[in-house]
Amino acid sequence: MTSRKPDSPSPMQKLLEARQNALRQQQAEKSVNQLADKQNRWQRFNRFGWDKRRG
């Protein structure tokens, strides 16, 4: 028996690819959000120190 690759992907393969793409996109968004959170914390910290020095 020889196994050959089908010409068109099955519906399950399409669903798997769509789910994997969605997961990749979510991971990318999470990493962007984490960077933004760190920047916001840093800005908040600096603003607190600046306000403290002003009195």
C-alpha positions in Angstrom: 0.0 0.0 0.0 1.2 3.4 -0.9 0.0 6.5 0.9 -0.3 9.6 -1.1 -1.2 13.1 0.0 -4.7 14.1 -0.9 -5.1 17.0 -3.3 -7.4 19.0 -1.1 -7.3 19.2 2.6 -10.1 17.5 4.5 -12.5 19.7 6.6 -10.8 18.5 9.8 -7.4 19.6 8.4 -8.9 23.0 7.5 -10.4 23.3 11.0 -7.0 22.4 12.6 -5.2 25.0 10.5 -7.7 27.6 11.4 -7.4 26.8 15.1 -3.6 26.9 15.0 -3.7 30.2 13.2 -6.0 31.6 15.8 -3.8 30.4 18.6 -0.7 31.9 17.0 -2.6 35.2 16.6 -3.6 35.2 20.3 -0.1 34.5 21.4 1.2 37.4 19.3 -1.4 39.7 20.9 -0.5 38.5 24.4 3.2 39.3 23.9 2.3 42.8 22.6 0.0 43.4 25.5 2.7 42.2 28.0 5.2 44.7 26.6 2.6 47.5 26.8 1.8 46.6 30.4 5.5 46.8 31.3 5.8 50.2 29.7 2.8 51.5 31.5 4.1 50.3 34.8 7.4 52.1 34.1 5.6 55.2 33.1 3.4 55.1 36.2 6.5 54.5 38.4 8.3 57.5 36.9 5.2 59.7 37.2 4.9 58.8 40.9 8.6 59.7 41.5 8.2 63.0 39.6 5.0 63.9 41.5 6.7 63.0 44.8 9.7 65.3 44.1 7.3 68.2 43.1 5.7 68.0 46.6 
